[in-house]
Amino acid sequence: RVTENAKNSLASLKRENPRLEPTLAIIQAHNDHLIQEANKNFAKEVGLRVIHICLPEGSSKDEIVSEILRLNEDPNVQGLALDLPESLYSSKVLNAVKPEKDVDGLSSVNLGRLVHGDVNDCLVPPTACAVMELLEDIGGKTVLLVGARGPQGAALQSVLQREGAAVLSCPWRAPQLQSELRHADVVVFGSTKPDDVPVSWIKPGATIISCARDPLSEKHNYGQQNNPAAEKTVGSLAVAMRMQNMVKNMERWIQSQQYRKWDLHCLKLQPLSPVPSDIEISRAQSPKAVDVLAKEIGLLTDEIEIYGQTKAKVRLSLLERLKDQPDGKYILVAGITPTPLGEGKSTVTVGLVQALTAHLNINSFACLRQPSQGPTFGVKGGAAGGGYAQVIPMEEFNLHLTGDIHAITAANNLLAAAIDARILHENTQSDKSLYNRLVPAVNGVRGFSAIQLARLRRLGINKTDPETLTEEEISKFVRLDIDPSTITWQRVVDTNDRFLRKITVGQANTEKGFVRQAQFDIAVASEIMAILALTTSLQDMKERLGKMVVANDKKGEPVTAEDLGVTGALAVLMKDAIKPTLMQTLEGTPVFVHAGPFANIAHGNSSVLADKIALKLVGEKGFVVTEAGFGADIGMEKFFNIKCRASGLVPSVVVLVATVRALKMHGGGPNVTAGAPLKKEYTEENLQLVADGCCNLQKQIQITQLFGVPVVVALNVFKTDSPAEVDLVCKIAKESGAFDAVPCNHWSAGGRGAVKLAQAVEKAANQKNSFKYLYSLELPIVEKIRIIAQKVYGAQDIELSPTAQSQVDRYTRQGFGNLPICMAKTHLSLSHQPERKGVPTGFILPISDVRASIGAGFIYPLVGTMSTMPGLPTRPCFYDIDLDPITEQVKGLF
């Protein structure tokens, strides 16, 4: 009956979850094959998969614990049981088993729940279950437990008492044993009865149950005339109960895999006035331990990899677990054309999620880019938000984080080394010697690697035996024939090092005169970073890495990372970087920090994967707030046309960030120099300047409307802004088509200062959404560039240089014409001229060159000249950065 019930329950679970493969691992440290056989047979009957881990007899507790810890972390094992000699059942061993995998129910956590009466939240140990199954009504009867020690004894006592029995416990050697046996209605042997305890001591007619290990023997009649007491053994019934527990565990496991409502404990803020420095604010708040935060938002223990106390990588397996969970609402924060005064997009992103979650009790996630070390030590500073709306700890956010940028640097430079090395070897070796080195004999046997076989298939050579290739096929296989003048792949470093903008490589005598001009880019400008931001899975990332075009061969055909045989190695270097990093805001709400693609050359948005995971975690009524790079004309346009195409996600609302000060600059206010005192135009009321500058805000609202998404204007308020100026901006924004326009004070007040913005965003997200892309991918490259220039920037037309035109022709011929466009243009103006503020018109947009990131999946036209390596200013930020050698605290970061 027990196995039949378990079998039916499991069959029902499998019908609802077809891919379910319930697996029970049993660690055995004795040579009793009968127990092993009994486990196998019952598991087979119920429909469970059982793995027996047979450790040698005499294994130590440490060896058993080591095996338990390994199985605890195995996601394919849902239950864990122990069959050990009595001497090994110590609390150290039993408590090593994860409570959620404890099928035998003997860990302190499970036993504590049982003793406290939390029956729905625990598993009754199989032996105790079997004893209860063998006993009929025991209410009011006296039950004596003999030789039942430790957790097993505690479990038996608890379940028997719950059924109304009077339970006594006694060791085998107790002087009062005979007297106790004489009065007990039921006697339960917790271990084998010693021969010197006669059965005649037991009260005639008493029920005897033995829990001693003997799976085959179900009964033993002691055969004494004066006391024909039959002993029932739990034996195989306990094994059946173990399988039933495993099925119950599967029900709990399936429940744990489903979406869980957040149980978030937000951190309290006590804003000070005047507002202290960012690092002082960050340090004054005590962040939650990241594993606590992870549990609060429904992440499972095997879905996070913890880095220190406040950061954790989140595994992509979560997407599979929550694949049927509806997504939340998707919010993009963009800005007006940026000025040196700073608009505060990151601050708005953080302030908005703090308001949504900590003040309106709505699940929300911020998804931000990881800042580059270059700007952090150079001139810009970090990107963790600011004031009372920031990610903490801010120094960890801004320095290294979990090493993703270093992984990208390593992968990028491995590929760069592979290109130059391949050219050198091809220049200095014959086809035959190249072939012998590329396909060497190992232990007398030659074989192609998997990536080499893939290259052969691309070349139309359908052979797998290296000995069968013709001379012509060998030549095709070994020669990439890279044209050095067409190499587009550069080395990278995450430092503002202007002297690496143009370098010469190959000057050592060992390079046989192979000298060429090259350059370094900043690490975040690497195509691998753009791939990280756009990829949707590990498999997709591998394919994108393989497709990266690094040069052309001498026939004008593209040469890829796959041709160089380096794809697998790049994926290995990137295997951890693909996982988003979990952090928190000042108010303890969750944040994903992932990827940081260069916003001029690449699309400048955080990762698709972080957004997808966050959308599942917030639930259907939650919000995911992500940030675009620079102004709406650059970052937002790329977000919609490139990122949304890669992800398939549809945005609900655009939050457009503006400041009165920046609008004054667009209205014709004087130039601003970083660090210099602001001129009176920016610190005193000037409604005319504000009104004139609102043309830029109106244009960015119009750009948003091209995509059919509702727009809410967030006006970041500074203490120098007058109420009349603030009201004027909000009035003009609403008249220009914004769904709403809201003044925000989150920088000085935290989430409380962005509650009105959060409410406006919530209302806007319920509006009809008619999202559409700006252009069809099937249009010619030049036509797509023209649409962006005219509709987004307001240009009269475009003008391609001869170089740009020939590149367009080449990419079209090579089959890359159907990719989206990623414009590389100054962010400081809607036009190509940084000094032209407001809304320039009537200009011709010059396209100086056109390049391609085939792995990332876009064509990027260069508007004028674009630097991919920033330089250090005369006085970089590093002058103020220091480390206290005693406390190890970072000082002067911002």
WOMO-V604370 format. One record per residue. N is the residue number from 1. RES is the residue in one small letter. PSI is psi in radians with two decimals (none if undefined). NEAR is the number of other ideal C-beta (glycine too) atoms within 8 Angstrom. Layout:
((N:RES:PSI:NEAR) (N:RES:PSI:NEAR))
This chain:
((1:r:-0.73:4) (2:v:-0.85:11) (3:t:-0.59:12) (4:e:-0.77:7) (5:n:-0.80:9) (6:a:-0.73:14) (7:k:-0.80:11) (8:n:-0.71:8) (9:s:-0.74:10) (10:l:-0.70:14) (11:a:-0.68:9) (12:s:-0.73:8) (13:l:-0.71:14) (14:k:-0.56:10) (15:r:-0.70:7) (16:e:-0.44:6) (17:n:1.38:8) (18:p:-0.50:5) (19:r:0.14:4) (20:l:2.27:9) (21:e:1.44:6) (22:p:2.20:14) (23:t:2.17:12) (24:l:2.20:17) (25:a:2.31:13) (26:i:2.11:14) (27:i:2.14:15) (28:q:2.33:13) (29:a:0.85:13) (30:h:3.05:8) (31:n:0.44:4) (32:d:1.66:9) (33:h:-0.36:6) (34:l:-0.74:8) (35:i:-0.76:12) (36:q:-0.76:13) (37:e:-0.75:8) (38:a:-0.78:12) (39:n:-0.79:14) (40:k:-0.80:10) (41:n:-0.79:8) (42:f:-0.68:14) (43:a:-0.75:13) (44:k:-0.74:8) (45:e:-0.68:9) (46:v:-0.53:14) (47:g:0.41:9) (48:l:2.67:13) (49:r:2.27:8) (50:v:2.33:11) (51:i:2.13:9) (52:h:2.15:9) (53:i:1.82:10) (54:c:1.81:7) (55:l:2.66:10) (56:p:2.57:6) (57:e:2.42:7) (58:g:0.08:4) (59:s:2.53:9) (60:s:2.89:6) (61:k:-0.67:9) (62:d:-0.68:6) (63:e:-0.67:9) (64:i:-0.76:17) (65:v:-0.72:11) (66:s:-0.72:8) (67:e:-0.68:11) (68:i:-0.80:14) (69:l:-0.63:9) (70:r:-0.80:8) (71:l:-0.51:13) (72:n:-0.67:11) (73:e:-0.04:7) (74:d:1.93:8) (75:p:-0.28:6) (76:n:-0.06:5) (77:v:2.07:12) (78:q:-0.27:10) (79:g:2.61:14) (80:l:2.25:16) (81:a:2.77:12) (82:l:2.28:14) (83:d:1.65:12) (84:l:2.78:12) (85:p:2.61:7) (86:e:-0.68:6) (87:s:-0.30:4) (88:l:-0.11:11) (89:y:1.18:12) (90:s:2.88:7) (91:s:-0.56:6) (92:k:-0.77:8) (93:v:-0.87:14) (94:l:-0.66:13) (95:n:-0.07:9) (96:a:-0.43:10) (97:v:2.27:14) (98:k:2.27:8) (99:p:-0.65:8) (100:e:-0.20:8) (101:k:0.04:13) (102:d:1.51:14) (103:v:-0.55:14) (104:d:-0.16:12) (105:g:0.52:15) (106:l:0.01:14) (107:s:2.74:11) (108:s:-0.62:9) (109:v:-0.87:9) (110:n:-0.77:13) (111:l:-0.67:14) (112:g:-0.74:8) (113:r:-0.71:10) (114:l:-0.84:15) (115:v:-0.62:8) (116:h:-0.02:6) (117:g:0.20:6) (118:d:1.16:8) (119:v:-0.60:7) (120:n:-0.28:4) (121:d:0.24:5) (122:c:2.94:11) (123:l:2.27:11) (124:v:2.24:13) (125:p:2.44:12) (126:p:-0.68:15) (127:t:-0.77:13) (128:a:-0.69:13) (129:c:-0.79:14) (130:a:-0.72:14) (131:v:-0.80:15) (132:m:-0.60:11) (133:e:-0.63:9) (134:l:-0.39:9) (135:l:2.49:9) (136:e:-2.69:3) (137:d:2.07:3) (138:i:0.18:13) (139:g:2.19:7) (140:g:-0.10:6) (141:k:2.79:9) (142:t:2.18:10) (143:v:2.26:15) (144:l:2.13:14) (145:l:2.12:15) (146:v:2.19:15) (147:g:0.36:11) (148:a:1.81:14) (149:r:2.93:8) (150:g:-2.62:6) (151:p:-0.68:11) (152:q:-0.79:15) (153:g:-0.74:12) (154:a:-0.70:10) (155:a:-0.79:16) (156:l:-0.81:17) (157:q:-0.75:12) (158:s:-0.85:11) (159:v:-0.60:14) (160:l:-0.75:14) (161:q:-0.65:9) (162:r:-0.49:7) (163:e:0.10:9) (164:g:0.21:7) (165:a:2.66:13) (166:a:1.99:7) (167:v:2.24:11) (168:l:2.65:10) (169:s:2.46:9) (170:c:2.35:11) (171:p:2.82:8) (172:w:-0.58:11) (173:r:0.20:4) (174:a:2.41:8) (175:p:-0.50:3) (176:q:0.13:7) (177:l:-0.84:14) (178:q:-0.77:7) (179:s:-0.74:7) (180:e:-0.73:12) (181:l:-0.60:13) (182:r:-0.47:9) (183:h:-0.16:7) (184:a:2.39:14) (185:d:-0.56:9) (186:v:2.33:15) (187:v:2.18:13) (188:v:2.08:14) (189:f:2.02:15) (190:g:-0.34:12) (191:s:3.05:10) (192:t:2.33:7) (193:k:2.24:10) (194:p:2.61:6) (195:d:-0.49:4) (196:d:0.15:4) (197:v:1.74:9) (198:p:2.57:5) (199:v:-0.31:9) (200:s:-0.29:7) (201:w:-0.41:9) (202:i:2.41:13) (203:k:2.27:9) (204:p:2.39:7) (205:g:-0.07:4) (206:a:2.62:11) (207:t:2.30:8) (208:i:2.24:12) (209:i:2.29:15) (210:s:2.26:14) (211:c:0.13:16) (212:a:2.63:9) (213:r:1.90:5) (214:d:1.41:8) (215:p:-0.37:10) (216:l:-0.59:8) (217:s:2.06:8) (218:e:-0.45:7) (219:k:2.65:8) (220:h:2.10:8) (221:n:2.11:8) (222:y:-0.26:9) (223:g:0.36:4) (224:q:2.35:9) (225:q:-0.79:4) (226:n:-0.13:5) (227:n:1.32:10) (228:p:1.18:8) (229:a:2.18:13) (230:a:2.25:8) (231:e:2.12:12) (232:k:2.38:11) (233:t:2.56:13) (234:v:-0.57:12) (235:g:-2.04:11) (236:s:-0.40:10) (237:l:-0.68:11) (238:a:-0.64:13) (239:v:-0.73:14) (240:a:-0.70:13) (241:m:-0.59:14) (242:r:-0.76:14) (243:m:-0.64:17) (244:q:-0.71:15) (245:n:-0.67:16) (246:m:-0.68:18) (247:v:-0.73:15) (248:k:-0.69:9) (249:n:-0.65:14) (250:m:-0.69:14) (251:e:-0.78:10) (252:r:-0.68:9) (253:w:-0.77:10) (254:i:-0.72:12) (255:q:-0.73:7) (256:s:-0.45:9) (257:q:-0.34:7) (258:q:2.87:7) (259:y:2.36:8) (260:r:2.46:6) (261:k:2.48:6) (262:w:2.53:9) (263:d:1.17:5) (264:l:2.25:11) (265:h:1.90:8) (266:c:2.64:9) (267:l:2.46:13) (268:k:2.51:5) (269:l:2.46:11) (270:q:1.42:4) (271:p:2.43:9) (272:l:2.73:6) (273:s:2.25:5) (274:p:2.76:4) (275:v:2.17:10) (276:p:3.12:7) (277:s:2.77:6) (278:d:-0.78:13) (279:i:-0.56:13) (280:e:-0.71:8) (281:i:-0.81:14) (282:s:-0.79:14) (283:r:-0.41:8) (284:a:-0.28:6) (285:q:2.39:10) (286:s:1.90:3) (287:p:2.70:11) (288:k:2.68:10) (289:a:2.43:8) (290:v:-0.50:16) (291:d:-0.52:10) (292:v:-0.82:9) (293:l:-0.77:13) (294:a:-0.76:13) (295:k:-0.70:9) (296:e:-0.60:11) (297:i:0.21:11) (298:g:0.24:9) (299:l:2.51:11) (300:l:2.76:8) (301:t:-0.57:7) (302:d:0.15:8) (303:e:0.00:11) (304:i:2.58:14) (305:e:1.98:8) (306:i:2.31:9) (307:y:1.77:8) (308:g:-2.61:7) (309:q:-0.32:6) (310:t:0.12:11) (311:k:2.55:13) (312:a:2.47:12) (313:k:2.51:13) (314:v:2.22:15) (315:r:2.58:10) (316:l:-0.19:12) (317:s:-0.40:9) (318:l:-0.62:14) (319:l:-0.64:10) (320:e:-0.74:7) (321:r:-0.71:9) (322:l:0.44:10) (323:k:-0.48:6) (324:d:-0.03:3) (325:q:2.20:10) (326:p:2.56:5) (327:d:2.73:9) (328:g:-2.93:15) (329:k:2.56:10) (330:y:2.00:13) (331:i:2.30:16) (332:l:2.28:15) (333:v:2.07:16) (334:a:-3.08:17) (335:g:2.97:16) (336:i:3.06:15) (337:t:2.12:14) (338:p:2.69:11) (339:t:2.93:13) (340:p:-0.23:6) (341:l:-0.34:10) (342:g:2.26:8) (343:e:-0.46:13) (344:g:0.77:11) (345:k:-0.79:12) (346:s:-0.68:12) (347:t:-0.72:15) (348:v:-0.75:18) (349:t:-0.83:15) (350:v:-0.79:19) (351:g:-0.67:19) (352:l:-0.78:20) (353:v:-0.56:17) (354:q:-0.72:18) (355:a:-0.82:17) (356:l:-0.85:18) (357:t:-0.85:16) (358:a:-0.39:12) (359:h:-0.46:11) (360:l:-0.01:10) (361:n:0.66:4) (362:i:2.24:11) (363:n:2.26:15) (364:s:2.69:15) (365:f:2.39:16) (366:a:2.36:16) (367:c:1.98:16) (368:l:2.80:16) (369:r:2.69:14) (370:q:2.28:12) (371:p:2.60:12) (372:s:2.56:12) (373:q:-0.53:11) (374:g:-1.11:13) (375:p:-0.58:14) (376:t:-0.74:14) (377:f:-0.12:12) (378:g:-1.68:13) (379:v:-0.52:9) (380:k:-0.64:5) (381:g:-2.95:8) (382:g:-2.99:12) (383:a:0.63:11) (384:a:0.27:16) (385:g:-2.78:13) (386:g:2.90:11) (387:g:-2.31:12) (388:y:0.35:15) (389:a:1.43:18) (390:q:2.90:16) (391:v:2.41:14) (392:i:2.72:14) (393:p:2.26:9) (394:m:-0.52:15) (395:e:-0.57:10) (396:e:-0.66:12) (397:f:-0.72:15) (398:n:-0.19:11) (399:l:1.89:10) (400:h:-0.74:8) (401:l:-2.05:12) (402:t:0.32:9) (403:g:0.25:9) (404:d:-0.74:14) (405:i:-0.59:16) (406:h:-0.65:9) (407:a:-0.73:12) (408:i:-0.75:17) (409:t:-0.79:13) (410:a:-0.78:9) (411:a:-0.81:13) (412:n:-0.81:13) (413:n:-0.43:10) (414:l:-0.75:12) (415:l:-0.71:15) (416:a:-0.73:11) (417:a:-0.66:8) (418:a:-0.64:11) (419:i:-0.94:14) (420:d:-0.66:11) (421:a:-0.71:8) (422:r:-0.72:11) (423:i:-0.79:11) (424:l:-0.85:11) (425:h:-0.65:10) (426:e:-0.60:13) (427:n:-0.39:8) (428:t:0.09:6) (429:q:2.68:8) (430:s:2.90:5) (431:d:-0.77:10) (432:k:-0.82:7) (433:s:-0.58:8) (434:l:-0.78:13) (435:y:-0.73:13) (436:n:-0.58:8) (437:r:-0.64:9) (438:l:-0.55:9) (439:v:1.30:10) (440:p:2.79:7) (441:a:2.22:6) (442:v:2.07:7) (443:n:0.69:4) (444:g:0.03:4) (445:v:2.28:6) (446:r:2.44:8) (447:g:2.56:7) (448:f:2.51:9) (449:s:2.92:7) (450:a:-0.70:7) (451:i:-0.50:10) (452:q:-0.67:12) (453:l:-0.67:10) (454:a:-0.68:9) (455:r:-0.75:12) (456:l:-0.77:12) (457:r:-0.71:9) (458:r:-0.54:6) (459:l:-0.04:9) (460:g:0.33:5) (461:i:1.80:10) (462:n:1.10:5) (463:k:2.60:8) (464:t:-0.19:4) (465:d:2.03:5) (466:p:-0.41:9) (467:e:-0.18:5) (468:t:-0.02:5) (469:l:2.45:10) (470:t:2.94:5) (471:e:-0.67:6) (472:e:-0.73:6) (473:e:-0.66:11) (474:i:-0.76:12) (475:s:-0.76:9) (476:k:-0.68:9) (477:f:-0.77:14) (478:v:-0.35:10) (479:r:1.96:9) (480:l:-0.40:9) (481:d:0.84:8) (482:i:2.33:16) (483:d:1.89:10) (484:p:-0.50:8) (485:s:-0.22:4) (486:t:0.07:8) (487:i:2.17:12) (488:t:-0.19:8) (489:w:2.13:9) (490:q:2.82:10) (491:r:2.77:10) (492:v:2.73:14) (493:v:2.52:10) (494:d:0.89:12) (495:t:2.51:8) (496:n:1.51:13) (497:d:1.53:10) (498:r:-0.46:9) (499:f:-0.04:4) (500:l:0.11:10) (501:r:-0.49:8) (502:k:2.15:5) (503:i:2.94:8) (504:t:2.26:8) (505:v:2.75:9) (506:g:0.44:10) (507:q:-0.21:6) (508:a:2.62:5) (509:n:-0.54:3) (510:t:-0.29:4) (511:e:0.17:10) (512:k:0.62:7) (513:g:0.15:5) (514:f:1.53:10) (515:v:2.36:8) (516:r:2.77:9) (517:q:2.44:7) (518:a:-2.93:10) (519:q:2.89:12) (520:f:2.47:13) (521:d:2.88:11) (522:i:2.56:16) (523:a:-0.65:15) (524:v:-0.19:13) (525:a:-0.07:12) (526:s:2.48:12) (527:e:-0.47:10) (528:i:-0.60:14) (529:m:-0.74:17) (530:a:-0.67:16) (531:i:-0.78:14) (532:l:-0.68:17) (533:a:-0.45:17) (534:l:-0.20:15) (535:t:2.72:13) (536:t:-0.13:9) (537:s:2.97:7) (538:l:-0.73:9) (539:q:-0.77:6) (540:d:-0.70:9) (541:m:-0.76:14) (542:k:-0.78:11) (543:e:-0.72:8) (544:r:-0.73:14) (545:l:-0.71:16) (546:g:-0.55:11) (547:k:-0.17:11) (548:m:2.17:16) (549:v:2.16:12) (550:v:-0.32:13) (551:a:-3.13:14) (552:n:2.69:12) (553:d:-3.14:12) (554:k:-0.13:7) (555:k:0.01:5) (556:g:0.17:6) (557:e:2.60:7) (558:p:2.49:9) (559:v:2.24:12) (560:t:2.95:12) (561:a:-0.58:14) (562:e:-0.71:11) (563:d:-0.61:8) (564:l:-0.12:13) (565:g:0.37:10) (566:v:-0.01:10) (567:t:-0.88:12) (568:g:-0.73:9) (569:a:-0.68:8) (570:l:-0.74:14) (571:a:-0.68:12) (572:v:-0.76:7) (573:l:-0.42:11) (574:m:0.09:15) (575:k:-0.54:8) (576:d:-0.55:11) (577:a:-0.42:11) (578:i:-0.26:11) (579:k:2.24:10) (580:p:2.68:13) (581:t:2.22:16) (582:l:2.24:16) (583:m:-2.86:14) (584:q:2.79:15) (585:t:3.06:17) (586:l:-0.44:15) (587:e:0.25:13) (588:g:0.32:13) (589:t:2.66:17) (590:p:2.61:14) (591:v:2.41:15) (592:f:2.27:19) (593:v:2.05:14) (594:h:2.19:15) (595:a:2.70:12) (596:g:1.03:11) (597:p:2.46:15) (598:f:2.18:12) (599:a:-0.27:11) (600:n:-0.90:12) (601:i:-0.72:9) (602:a:-2.85:16) (603:h:-0.19:17) (604:g:0.51:14) (605:n:2.70:15) (606:s:-3.11:15) (607:s:2.61:15) (608:v:-0.72:13) (609:l:-0.75:12) (610:a:-0.77:15) (611:d:-0.79:16) (612:k:-0.76:12) (613:i:-0.77:14) (614:a:-0.71:14) (615:l:-0.58:12) (616:k:-0.72:12) (617:l:-0.59:15) (618:v:-0.39:13) (619:g:2.99:12) (620:e:-0.57:7) (621:k:0.08:7) (622:g:3.10:13) (623:f:2.41:16) (624:v:2.14:15) (625:v:2.06:16) (626:t:2.89:16) (627:e:2.41:16) (628:a:2.72:17) (629:g:2.44:13) (630:f:-2.63:11) (631:g:2.91:14) (632:a:-0.53:15) (633:d:-0.46:12) (634:i:-1.19:16) (635:g:-0.81:17) (636:m:-0.74:15) (637:e:-0.73:14) (638:k:-0.63:16) (639:f:-0.84:15) (640:f:-0.88:13) (641:n:-0.43:12) (642:i:-1.01:14) (643:k:-0.77:13) (644:c:-0.52:14) (645:r:-0.68:10) (646:a:-0.63:10) (647:s:-0.49:10) (648:g:0.14:5) (649:l:2.56:11) (650:v:2.14:7) (651:p:2.58:14) (652:s:-0.67:11) (653:v:2.57:16) (654:v:2.24:15) (655:v:2.05:17) (656:l:2.04:17) (657:v:2.34:15) (658:a:2.81:16) (659:t:2.64:14) (660:v:-0.73:14) (661:r:-0.79:13) (662:a:-0.67:15) (663:l:-0.62:17) (664:k:-0.68:14) (665:m:-0.69:13) (666:h:-0.38:16) (667:g:0.07:15) (668:g:0.20:8) (669:g:2.81:11) (670:p:2.79:5) (671:n:2.70:3) (672:v:2.38:12) (673:t:2.27:6) (674:a:2.26:6) (675:g:-0.36:3) (676:a:2.63:6) (677:p:2.55:3) (678:l:2.47:9) (679:k:2.81:9) (680:k:-0.47:6) (681:e:-0.53:10) (682:y:-0.24:13) (683:t:-0.17:7) (684:e:2.72:7) (685:e:2.30:6) (686:n:1.50:9) (687:l:-0.56:9) (688:q:-0.78:7) (689:l:-0.72:13) (690:v:-0.84:15) (691:a:-0.73:10) (692:d:-0.69:11) (693:g:-0.33:18) (694:c:-0.20:15) (695:c:-0.64:11) (696:n:-0.72:15) (697:l:-0.76:17) (698:q:-0.74:12) (699:k:-0.75:12) (700:q:-0.57:16) (701:i:-0.76:15) (702:q:-0.71:10) (703:i:-0.74:14) (704:t:-0.72:14) (705:q:-0.41:10) (706:l:-0.50:9) (707:f:-0.03:11) (708:g:0.43:8) (709:v:2.35:13) (710:p:2.53:11) (711:v:2.32:15) (712:v:2.22:17) (713:v:2.22:17) (714:a:1.97:15) (715:l:1.89:15) (716:n:2.01:13) (717:v:2.31:10) (718:f:2.74:8) (719:k:-0.36:4) (720:t:-0.14:8) (721:d:2.35:11) (722:s:2.68:6) (723:p:-0.63:6) (724:a:-0.70:8) (725:e:-0.76:13) (726:v:-0.81:13) (727:d:-0.70:8) (728:l:-0.80:12) (729:v:-0.80:17) (730:c:-0.70:13) (731:k:-0.85:9) (732:i:-0.70:12) (733:a:-0.80:16) (734:k:-0.67:9) (735:e:-0.44:6) (736:s:0.10:11) (737:g:0.01:7) (738:a:2.46:12) (739:f:-0.67:10) (740:d:2.86:10) (741:a:2.20:11) (742:v:2.25:12) (743:p:2.47:8) (744:c:2.46:15) (745:n:0.52:9) (746:h:-0.50:21) (747:w:-0.68:15) (748:s:-0.29:10) (749:a:-0.04:9) (750:g:-2.74:14) (751:g:-0.55:20) (752:r:-0.57:10) (753:g:-0.05:15) (754:a:0.27:17) (755:v:-0.75:11) (756:k:-0.65:9) (757:l:-0.79:17) (758:a:-0.72:15) (759:q:-0.69:9) (760:a:-0.71:12) (761:v:-0.72:15) (762:e:-0.76:12) (763:k:-0.76:10) (764:a:-0.58:14) (765:a:-0.32:12) (766:n:0.00:5) (767:q:2.80:9) (768:k:2.32:3) (769:n:2.10:10) (770:s:0.91:5) (771:f:2.38:10) (772:k:2.68:6) (773:y:2.79:9) (774:l:-0.54:12) (775:y:2.80:11) (776:s:2.46:5) (777:l:-0.39:9) (778:e:-0.27:4) (779:l:2.67:8) (780:p:2.70:7) (781:i:-0.85:12) (782:v:-0.65:9) (783:e:-0.66:9) (784:k:-0.71:13) (785:i:-0.75:13) (786:r:-0.72:10) (787:i:-0.78:11) (788:i:-0.80:14) (789:a:-0.76:12) (790:q:-0.82:11) (791:k:-0.59:8) (792:v:-0.91:11) (793:y:-0.37:11) (794:g:0.36:10) (795:a:2.70:11) (796:q:-0.70:7) (797:d:-3.11:9) (798:i:2.79:12) (799:e:2.05:8) (800:l:2.36:10) (801:s:2.82:10) (802:p:-0.67:6) (803:t:-0.81:8) (804:a:-0.74:14) (805:q:-0.72:9) (806:s:-0.59:8) (807:q:-0.73:11) (808:v:-0.80:12) (809:d:-0.73:8) (810:r:-0.85:10) (811:y:-0.65:13) (812:t:-0.77:10) (813:r:-0.63:6) (814:q:-0.04:8) (815:g:0.33:4) (816:f:0.26:10) (817:g:-0.35:8) (818:n:0.38:5) (819:l:2.69:11) (820:p:2.90:11) (821:i:2.39:14) (822:c:1.64:13) (823:m:2.27:12) (824:a:1.74:10) (825:k:2.74:11) (826:t:2.50:10) (827:h:-0.14:11) (828:l:-0.07:8) (829:s:2.69:12) (830:l:-0.42:12) (831:s:-2.94:11) (832:h:0.00:10) (833:q:1.91:9) (834:p:-0.54:6) (835:e:-0.23:6) (836:r:1.78:10) (837:k:-3.03:11) (838:g:-2.26:11) (839:v:1.51:9) (840:p:2.60:11) (841:t:2.92:6) (842:g:0.19:4) (843:f:2.69:11) (844:i:2.19:8) (845:l:1.99:13) (846:p:2.25:10) (847:i:1.84:14) (848:s:-0.52:10) (849:d:2.81:10) (850:v:2.21:14) (851:r:3.03:10) (852:a:2.40:11) (853:s:1.53:14) (854:i:-0.63:12) (855:g:-0.78:15) (856:a:-0.57:12) (857:g:0.75:11) (858:f:2.76:13) (859:i:2.32:14) (860:y:1.91:14) (861:p:2.44:13) (862:l:2.11:13) (863:v:1.83:13) (864:g:-2.63:9) (865:t:2.39:5) (866:m:2.22:10) (867:s:2.30:6) (868:t:0.17:10) (869:m:1.77:14) (870:p:2.80:10) (871:g:2.82:8) (872:l:2.47:10) (873:p:3.09:7) (874:t:-0.74:2) (875:r:1.59:4) (876:p:2.91:10) (877:c:-0.43:10) (878:f:-0.28:6) (879:y:-0.53:6) (880:d:-0.08:7) (881:i:2.31:10) (882:d:2.92:7) (883:l:2.26:7) (884:d:2.02:8) (885:p:-0.28:4) (886:i:-0.91:4) (887:t:-0.26:4) (888:e:0.35:6) (889:q:2.45:7) (890:v:2.36:10) (891:k:2.59:9) (892:g:0.35:8) (893:l:-0.86:14) (894:f:none:9))
